[in-house]
Amino acid sequence: MISHVIIVVAFFLSGSIQVHSEAIPSIVIVGSGPSGIAAATKLLKNGYTNLLILEAENRIGGRINSIKFGDAFIDLGAEYCHGEKDNIVYSLAKDLDVLRHSDSQIHFLRSNGEILDGSTANKIIEFEESLEADETSKENCRNVSSIGECLEIKSKLFPKSATNSNQSEIFQEAYEWIKNSLSALDSPFDLNDLNITSNYTKCGGDLGMNWNGQNQLPIDDKILLRKEVANITNWNESTLIVTTTDGDKYEAGHVIFTASLGVLKADHEKLFKPILPENKIKAIKNIGFGAILKIVMRFSGNWWRNNSSWPLIWTTKDIQKLKQANLEWLTAISGIIRGENNTKVLIAWFAGKYIPYIETLSEEEIKNGVTYTLNAFFSPHYNVTPPEEIIRTTWYSNPHFRGTYSYESVRGYLAGGSNLPELLAEPLLKSDDTPSLLFAGEATHSHYFSTVHGAIESGYREANRLINFYIQGKHNHIHTKKPHPLNMITV
């Protein structure tokens, strides 16, 4: 299953195809996530029909993964349209009734069963928001380089703002939740690697609109599934050769590479021959890339009754119990939210250093852990029942993703800062200056990184790069052989 957002992008851009009278260049797109689909549909609309998408997974969508779970859909990956103003996803989808504004109410819970009063909860939220990048440099943190360092400084001052001893204790205990919440926003495993200033641009309007899953895509005939790319060779010559792990080979005049930055970090040395230029490798190594994790729980009934989300704060006493029981990974939970479109589902969000470890746990360990958490926080107020079924995401350990989204790291800031996404996005050229190997994906966007709309814009950007190249007539030779299984090179 895939998300409405993928359908919308393909639908709007696949109509009214213009066919060029001249020979059509052959193009291979690696990856069928938002950036790959956006690039393909933009090219198709402009008459560049000689293209093929190679997808390593058995599905399309990339880091968007909507699946049927029980009675309705859930999103295991990206699930929100982050804003309305200047957001390409919102612009395409706003009139199609596929976006849902959340009506969820926030209720902070402590592991001793206490529900925080509104004043205490609001102060915690305000403190957390003051730590988001670009806000931090305004007060107390002018001489530090990371969000983690700033959190250490400001968290020592925060309890002093309490009006009573109980609130002061809560503010101290909120440290772990604040750390997890900030980590969930940007996905670092360590907040000391998250740069204190940011070039990210927020789109105005609702930042948390949810979409729903769907089934079909109007460019299915251009996509090959289970085609993991082993390497891309000859990118500096007239014809590139893309080899998949099953031994198939495809010739192309151009390749648009849209796999995640995590894949590039892990595999760039073996993926590309010749090896990538030094500046490209510099960007790959220094842009941050981490992961968050969701545990989706389906129940026999809606025992929580209301439309709420629950940030969770472990007490100091309960954290000690978790350590003794080898359950310290549960401190990585930032909260539990109800399923937006699935009334029998709750979703636990985890972030921070324990993500790689949590992905290694057995299903039984996961189920026991979340049941323990539910009983600790919810049983004083609800008739809690254990989940009937769970799904745990594994974006970090999946070799086709190796994480969730990029962030601005401290080392990246020191290595070039805002220029790194541009370096990552810069195309590699053939000897005659023809764009040969192009790069798209959220990590290549200078100010919408980590978002679906950033990924889509990057796909448009690379498609337009090729379109404009041919419109301007700069090409001396067009590789027109179709990148299709029937035209594979035989070895």
Sequence and secondary structure as in RCSB ss.txt:
>XXXX:A:sequence
MISHVIIVVAFFLSGSIQVHSEAIPSIVIVGSGPSGIAAATKLLKNGYTNLLILEAENRIGGRINSIKFGDAFID
LGAEYCHGEKDNIVYSLAKDLDVLRHSDSQIHFLRSNGEILDGSTANKIIEFEESLEADETSKENCRNVSSIGEC
LEIKSKLFPKSATNSNQSEIFQEAYEWIKNSLSALDSPFDLNDLNITSNYTKCGGDLGMNWNGQNQLPIDDKILL
RKEVANITNWNESTLIVTTTDGDKYEAGHVIFTASLGVLKADHEKLFKPILPENKIKAIKNIGFGAILKIVMRFS
GNWWRNNSSWPLIWTTKDIQKLKQANLEWLTAISGIIRGENNTKVLIAWFAGKYIPYIETLSEEEIKNGVTYTLN
AFFSPHYNVTPPEEIIRTTWYSNPHFRGTYSYESVRGYLAGGSNLPELLAEPLLKSDDTPSLLFAGEATHSHYFS
TVHGAIESGYREANRLINFYIQGKHNHIHTKKPHPLNMITV
>XXXX:A:secstr
 EEHHHHHHHHHHHSS    SS    EEEE  SHHHHHHHHHHHHTT   EEEE SSSSS TT  EEEETTEEEE
SS  EE  STT HHHHHHTTTT  B    EE  EETTS B  HHHHHHHHHHHHHTSTTTGGGTT TT  BHHHH
HHHHHHHGGGG SSHHHHHHHHHHHHHHHHHHHHHH  S GGGBBSS      SS S EE  EE   TTGGGEES
S  EEEEE TTSSSEEEEETTS EEEESEEEE   HHHHHHHHHHHEES   HHHHHHHHHSEE  EEEEEEE S
S TT SSEEEEEE  HHHHHHHHHTT GGGGGEEEEEE SS TTEEEEEEESTTHHHHTTS HHHHHHHHHHHHH
HHHTTTS     SEEEE  TTT TTTSSS EE BHHHHHHTGGGHHHHHH  EE TTS EEEEE SGGG SSSTT
SHHHHHHHHHHHHHHHHHHHHTT  S    S  SGGG    
